[in-house]
Amino acid sequence: MIQFKIDITFINREKEMAELQNYLEGRPNSILFLHGPKSSGKTTLMYQLFEQMEAKKGYEINFLNLREIFLTSYDDFIDAFFKSSSSEKGLKTGTRRQYSLFGLFKLDAFTEKMLKKRQEDPFLVMKREFQRLVKKGIQPVVIIDEFHKLDGLYLPDKQKRLMVELMNFFVAMTKESHLCHVIIASSDAFFIEQVYVDSKLRKTSEFMKLDYLEKDDVFAWLRDIKKYNQVQEYTLDEEQIKIIWDTVGGSAWEIYYILGKLFQYSIDAITAKIKREKVAMIADWTFDDKARNCLLRHFRKQPIRKLTELAGTGKDLLGQAVKDNILYYDPVDGIYGIQGKSLEWGIKGYFEETETDVLFAKNTRLFK
């Protein structure tokens, strides 16, 4: 077995896990939308929920991570959502378990064939499966990560958007028929906003935000990386932990990045590189664009802004900033925020460099 220098761990999400489990233990009555900034741990939380609920009797967990699937057509949707049980034959137990993450529903080969020939309605197939499980005393649960990847796909008649029809189907399965729990996670905040402002969906949905790790959790983690990450070659002192927190905050992915690099480089070198990269990222995004520069100036000293504080900023520009992972949007509270603490350094550093360049240019002209 391969021995890694650093292991991945699941850091204190007891509150969020309890909220998800409480939702699943109630009678199906709404879709739960999980949203949050990039790299806040939504997918990790979904996998952890899958692990815990799979071990419980009375639940049938159907988990699909669309980030791992190529989707460009209706046929891709069918391939992603439905697999024949015959495809699992010959697979080892552990492999079958991983296989269950690809393909929400396991069908007989004949039904799968009929779906691919478009001679069977996929929504009716799913409903029949839910009804079959409920009759057996089993509660079906559908978990879909990166749901927004279905946007742009259409049903075979080319008139109805697949995402809209699937959403309406989930409303029917939760709010109306009470057959199935549905959890949808997405890093696309504007997709979540579209759902939130849709009066029909808003009345049939719950919204849960997953934010970055709290400071106390990060410090507790980094004080004992031997326990949490199996790191044997070094430990971190309080000053190093503070530097990591000040640089990337509670972004677990970036913390892992720093820990991995510490086998070769000093913490000062690593954090300085992160800041330079973020400055370059902001410089590239704002290059020769006054509107983008103006937008980010709002966030120089305040990483979170209410929508009302950004009056005059076009919605298209805000949407592009979110799409490009510069800003994060919380549709429930109506706020925009910078995508992580490291990007705060990028914005701060970019404008400091810009103002230095302007001052230098001005002084140069004075001495000519």
N, C-alpha and C positions, 0 to 999 in steps of 0.2 A: 504494500500500500504506500502511496506517495505521502510523504510528510511535508506539509507546507510550513513556511516560516510564520505565516500569519493566518489565523482562521477568521471566519465571518461569524458574528453573533447577533442575537436579537436583543436589542436594548430596551428596557422598560417601556412597554406599551400596554401595561395592565389596564389602564383606564379605557383606552380605545378598544382593546380586545373585549373587555367587559361590555362595552356599548354594542359592539357587533354581536356578541353572543346573546345579549338581551333582545336585540332585534330578531334574531333567528329563533329564539324560544317563544316568541309571541305568535299569534295567528297571522298568517300572511295578509297584509292589508295595504302595503305601500312598497314602492321601489326605493331602495336606499342608494343614494349617490355619494360616493366617497371622492372628495377632491382635496387638493392641496398643492403647494409649490413643488417644482421639479426637485427630485431626489429627496423628498421628505419621507420616503419609505412606504408609499402606498402599495407597491407590488410586494414588497417584503411582508407587509402586514397581511395581505391577501393570502400569500403562501402559508404564513403561520396559522391563519384562520383555517385554511384548508387542512393543515396537518392536525389541528385540534379537533375540528368537527368531524373529520373522516373517521376518527377513532370512536366517536359516539354512536351508539345504536339509535336507529330511528330516523337517521338523516341520509339522504342521497345527495352528495355534493358534486355538482357539475361545474368545474372550474376551467375557464378558457382565457389564456393570456394572448390577446391579439397582437401584442408587440412581436411575438415570435412567429407570426404567420403572414405570408404574402397574400394580400387581398387586392385584387383589381377587378373582380367580376362577381356576378351572382354565383357562378359555379365554384369560385373560391370560397364563398360563404357556405355553400352546401358542404364542401370538403372539410371546412374548418369546424362546422357545427355538428356534423353527423359522421359517425364511423360504424361500420358493421362489426358485430361482436366477433365475427370470424377472423378479423384482422389481428385479434389478440391471441389467437391460438398459437401455441409454440413459444410465447414469450414467458420469460421468467417472472416470478411474482413481483420483484422490484421494478422490472421493466414495465409490467402491466400497470403498476401504480403510476409511473411517469407517463405512460401512454394515456392515462385517464385525463391528463392535463391538456390533451389535444383531441378535441372532439367532445362537445358537450353531451351528446346522446349516443349511446351504443344501440344499434339497430340490427335487425336481421338483414342478411345480404339482399333479400328481395326488396325490402323497403328502401334500402340505400340505392339500389338500382333504379327504382321507380322515381326517387327524388332526383337523381341525376338525369333521368330522362324527362323530368319536369311533368311527370304524370301523377305526382303526389304533392299535396300542399304541406310545406315544411311546418307551418304554424299548427296545422291539425295533428301532424306527427308529434310535435312537442306536447300539445295538449293531451293527447292520448297517453303519452308517457307519464305525464304528471298525474293523470287520473289513475293510471295503473298503480303507481307508487302509493298514492294516497289510500287506495282501496286496501293495500297491503299494510297500512299503518306506518308508512314511511313518508317523511316530509322532504319533498324535493327542494333543493337550493341551487340557484343559478348564480354564479359569480363570473363576471366578465371584466377583464382588465383592458384598459386602452380601447374602450368601446367606440370612441370617436373615429377609429380607423375604418368603421363601416360607412362613414359619410362619403357620398359620391357614388355609392353602389345603388343600383336600381333593380326592382323586380323584373322578370322577363318581359312584361308589357312595356317596359321603358318609360312608364309614366309615374309610377309610385316609388318614392325613395325607400329603400330597404330599411334604413335606420328609423325612419318615422313609423313604418308599419310594424317593425319589431318592437319599438317602444310602446305603441298602442296595444300590441299583443301582451306585453309584460304588464301593462296597466290592467288588462282584462284578467290576467292570471293572478294578480295580487289583490288589487282593490275590489274587483267584481266577483271573481270565482274563488278567491282565497285558496288557490291550489299550490302556489309556489312562492318562495322567497326569492327576491332578485336583488343582487348587489352589483352596482356598476361603478367601476373606478375609472377615472380619466385624469390625465395631466393637462388636458385642453380645457382651460377655465372658461373659454368662450362657448364651448359646447355645453358646459354646465350652466352657463348664464342663459343660453337659449332654452334649456329645460326649465330654469327657474322662472323666467318671465312668461313662459307658456302657462296660462291660467289653468288649463286642464291638467297638465303634468304636475304643476306646483301643488295642486290639491290632492295628488295621488302619490306624492314623493316625500322622502325625508332627505336631509342633506347633512353630511358629516365631514368636517374638515380635519385633515391630518397635517399638522404643522411640523416644523423641525423640532429636534430634541431640545428639551429644556437644559439650561446651564447645569443644574444640579446633576442631571442624568449623565451629561457629557463628562463632568468632573469625576463622578463615581466610576464611570466606565474607564477613563484614561488613567485613573489611579491604580487600576488593577488589570492591565492588559494581559498579564500572564494568565489570569483566570478567564477573561472574556475572549481573548484572541489567541491564546496559547503562544504568545510571544515570549521567548526565553532569552533573547540576546541583549535586551536593554529594558530599562524602565524609564518612566517619565517623572521629572520633578514638577513641583507646583508651577514654576515659572514657564516651563515648556508647555504644560497643560493650558495655562493662561494664554500663551501665544497661539496655540491651536484654536482655542475658543475665539479669541479676538480676530483671527484670520478667516475661519470658515463657519463659526457658530455651531449650530446643531445639525449641520448637513452630514449625515452618516457616511455617505459615499465619499465626500471630500476628506473626512477624518480618516477613513480607511486608506485613501490615497497617500496621505501624509505618513501614516504609520508604516505603510509599505516602503516608502522612500527613505525612511530613517535608518534602514539597514545600510545605506550607502552615503547619505548626505546629512548635513547638519540641518536642524530645524529652521535656522535662519535662512539658509539657502533655499530650502523647499518653499517656505512661506513667501519669500521675496519673489520667487519664480511664479507662484500662484497669482500674486498681485500684479506682476508685469503682464501675465497672460490676460488677466481680466481688463487691465487698462487697454491692451491691444484690441481686445474684443469690443470694448465700448468705442474705441477710435474707429474701428472698422464699421460698426453699426451706424455711427453718426457721421461718417465721412461725407463732407460737402452737402450736409442736409440740415438746414437751419431748424426745421420743424422738430427733428429728432433731438437736436441739441437743446432746443427750448424745452421739450418734454422732460428730458433727464435732469435739467437744472432744478426742476421741482423736487427732485429726490436727493439733492446733494447733501443736505443736512437732516432730512427727514425721510427714512426708508419706506414709510407708509403714508399714503395720501388718500383722502376720501375723494370720490368721484366729483363732488361739488368743488373741490379745491383745484381741479384740473379743467375748469371751465375754459372753453376756447380751444381745447385740444380735440381734434377730430377723432371720432370713434374708430375710424379706419386705422389711424396711426396707433391708437391704444391697442387695437386688435393685433396689429403687426408686432408691437413690442411684446405682447403676450405670446404670440405664435413663435417669435424668435427667442423666447426664454430670457428676455431682458426683464420684463415685469411679470408679476403674478396678479391675477384678479380673483377676488373673493366676491361672488355674486350675492351671497347672503348678507354680508355686512356692507357691500358696496364700496370696497376699498381696493386700491392698487398698491402693490409692494414690490420692492426689488427682489429678484430671484436669488436670495441667499446673501449671507454676509460678505462672502468673497467678492461678489459683484458690487457691493457697496464700496469696497476698496477700489474696484475698477472705475466706478463713476467718480469717486473723490479724486483718484490719481489722474484720471483723464482731464478733468477740469483744472486741476492744479498745473498740469503740464501745458494745457492750452493757454491759461492765463500767463504763465511764464514766457511762452513763445510770443504772446501778444506784447507783453511788456518789453521783451528783448527787441522786438521789431520796432516798437515805438522809440526806444532809446537809441537804436541804430539810426533812425531817421533824424533824430535831434542832433546827432554829431556829424551828419553829412554836410 
